[in-house]
Amino acid sequence: MKYKICIKNTRLKILLSVCALLFVFCPLVFAGAGTTAGEFLTLGAGARPVSMGEAYAALAKGAEGLAWNPAGLVRIRRQSVTFMHAAYMDSIAYDYMAFSQRLSRRNAWGFGVHYYSLGRIIERDISGLHTGTLTPKDMAFALGFARRFRGFSCGVSGKFIQSTLKDSAQTGAVDLGLMTRNVFKNRMRLAVTVSHLGGKLTYEKEAQNLPTVIKAGSAFQLNKNTTGAVDVGFPLESDVFAAVGIEHDIMIMSPWSFCVRAGYNTRTSSDINGLSAVSGGFGAGFKKISVDYAVVPFGDLGNSHRLSLSYHF
C-alpha cells in the first residue's frame, strides 16, 4: 500500500524547500570548522529574545528583530527604534541600538549598531611592571532590507564588523532570513535564518571564521495570552543546540500591558556550572513604549542583566 503526502500550503512548501537545501549543504558549509572570532555577535540583542532563551527566529519583529531574522523587519506598522544595555561581570558591557521603517506595504529597512566592551585591561611586562592599558572592544554595523511576498517574507542584512584588542581586524558578513505568515489555522509561524555568513577576522596573520549559524524556528499561539517558540541551531563551530521560550501576557488596565517570559537554551547548558542555560524576564508597555528586562545566570560568575527600551511610532 502506498501513501502520498500532499502539502497544499504554498508558503509551507517554500519554507520546507529552503530548509531542505540548507540542511543538505550544511556539511559543506561546516567542513573544516575550527575556532571562531567575533563571539560577541552570539550574545543576543534585546531583552525579550534573551529572556525567551533566544528562541526568536520566528518572532523577530522590527528594529529588535533585525539581529535575529531580517525578514521580520516588515512586521511593523510604520517605524520602531530600540535601545539595549547588558551588564556582565566586572566592567564588561554590551549595547545595541536599532531603527526600522516601513517603506511601503511590502518593503521595510533597518539599521543596527552592536558595541561590546571588555573594560580596561592593564598590560604588564615579564617582570610585572605596568606598561600600558588596553581597552578591547568589538563593533558591528548592520543594514537590512526585507520584502513581503504572498504568504511569506524574506530579508537580508549586510554587516561591517570590527574587533579591537591591541590591533584591529575588520570583515563583512551577511544575515539571511525567511519567515512565513501564520499557518496551521493561523496559530503558527515558521522561519529559517543564516547568521554571520561571510568573511574572516585576521589577527596577526591568523584568519578565524565568524560564528556562522543556521537556524530553523517556529512560534505558536498556545492560547489567547500565551506564545511559545522553538529554535534549532546548527552552528559552524560547535554542536547542534535547541532553544525554547514562552511568553505570557497578563491582562491589566488598558493602555498598560505586562508579560512574563522564560526560556532554556542547550547551547550554554554545559558551559558553566549552575543554571546557565535558563533565562527569564518580563516586559511592560504603555501605548507605544515598552520596557523589557532579562536575566541570565552564569553560575558562580554571577548574572547577566539586560534592559531594553523600545518605541513604535
Secondary structure as the mmCIF struct_conf table of DSSP 4:
data_model
#
loop_
_struct_conf.conf_type_id
_struct_conf.id
_struct_conf.beg_label_comp_id
_struct_conf.beg_label_asym_id
_struct_conf.beg_label_seq_id
_struct_conf.end_label_comp_id
_struct_conf.end_label_asym_id
_struct_conf.end_label_seq_id
HELX_RH_AL_P HELX_RH_AL_P1 THR A 10 PHE A 30
TURN_TY1_P TURN_TY1_P1 ALA A 31 GLY A 32
STRN STRN1 THR A 36 THR A 36
BEND BEND1 ALA A 37 ALA A 37
HELX_RH_3T_P HELX_RH_3T_P1 GLU A 39 THR A 42
BEND BEND2 LEU A 43 LEU A 43
BEND BEND3 ALA A 45 GLY A 46
HELX_RH_AL_P HELX_RH_AL_P2 ALA A 47 SER A 51
TURN_TY1_P TURN_TY1_P2 MET A 52 GLU A 54
TURN_TY1_P TURN_TY1_P3 ALA A 57 LEU A 59
HELX_RH_AL_P HELX_RH_AL_P3 GLY A 62 GLY A 65
TURN_TY1_P TURN_TY1_P4 LEU A 66 TRP A 68
HELX_RH_3T_P HELX_RH_3T_P2 PRO A 70 VAL A 74
BEND BEND4 ARG A 75 ARG A 78
STRN STRN2 GLN A 79 ALA A 87
BEND BEND5 MET A 89 MET A 89
TURN_TY1_P TURN_TY1_P5 ASP A 90 SER A 91
STRN STRN3 ALA A 93 ARG A 102
BEND BEND6 SER A 104 ARG A 106
STRN STRN4 ASN A 107 SER A 117
STRN STRN5 ILE A 121 ARG A 124
TURN_TY1_P TURN_TY1_P6 ILE A 126 SER A 127
STRN STRN6 HIS A 130 LEU A 134
STRN STRN7 LYS A 137 ARG A 148
BEND BEND7 ARG A 150 GLY A 151
STRN STRN8 PHE A 152 THR A 164
BEND BEND8 LEU A 165 ASP A 167
STRN STRN9 SER A 168 THR A 180
STRN STRN10 VAL A 183 VAL A 183
TURN_TY1_P TURN_TY1_P7 PHE A 184 ARG A 187
STRN STRN11 MET A 188 GLY A 198
STRN STRN12 LYS A 200 TYR A 203
TURN_TY1_P TURN_TY1_P8 GLU A 204 LYS A 205
STRN STRN13 GLU A 206 ASN A 209
STRN STRN14 VAL A 213 ASN A 223
TURN_TY1_P TURN_TY1_P9 LYS A 224 ASN A 225
STRN STRN15 THR A 226 PRO A 235
BEND BEND9 LEU A 236 SER A 238
STRN STRN16 PHE A 241 ILE A 250
BEND BEND10 MET A 253 MET A 253
TURN_TY1_P TURN_TY1_P10 SER A 254 PRO A 255
STRN STRN17 TRP A 256 ASN A 265
HELX_RH_3T_P HELX_RH_3T_P3 THR A 266 THR A 268
TURN_TY1_P TURN_TY1_P11 SER A 269 ASP A 271
BEND BEND11 ILE A 272 LEU A 275
TURN_TY1_P TURN_TY1_P12 SER A 276 ALA A 277
STRN STRN18 VAL A 278 PHE A 286
TURN_TY1_P TURN_TY1_P13 LYS A 287 LYS A 288
STRN STRN19 ILE A 289 PRO A 297
HELX_RH_3T_P HELX_RH_3T_P4 GLY A 299 LEU A 301
STRN STRN20 ASN A 303 HIS A 312
#
